[in-house]
Amino acid sequence: MNTDIPATPQQAFSECIELILSRWSSLRLVADYNPPAYAQHITNPFSKITSDIHAILLDYFVTHGVNVSGDELAENLHEYFSVDLKTDLDDDSETRVSEALINAYSEIVVKKNPSLLLRLRETAEIANVRAQEVASAAEGAEDDYYCEENSTQKVGMDVDHDVELGERYEKPVIDEDGFELVQKKNGRRK
């Protein structure tokens, strides 16, 4: 884990903004599934959207300092999602994010206490490790699913008997447009 503290509290707070935004699931969902027009043709739209919001938030805190209102900041984040990202936040996450940002500003810039930054780094590192584990497990499950149809390999599971892959998993039926067809258990189309 990186335990280096940035030279100034403002730099530490800037890193906190990045870490908080990186964990905001609503922001990630918008970037992954409904990016704004300016970010649709970018390889990593999440990075672009995050850097835009980061710049706005940093400027907002520099301008208002300790006078930042949690309700006002939450309202501004909600408006940013509505107007710029064309997404309505129904989960009240903008309130939690604004509270986290105000707390980070208070701890790091006002009180000059970098412990919150270190905790955020540790949490981000743990989340990254878990995400890699999930991705590895998903790759393995996908490989198992797409094995040959008549494979006679056995799948080791915590059950009383082994199941042959050819009998248990069938390849999906794809129509001429590339969509997977929903099938009944006996294999007929619905």
Beta strands, then each sheet from edge to edge (+ up, - down):
strand 1: 154-155
strand 2: 163-164
sheet 1: 1+ 2-
end
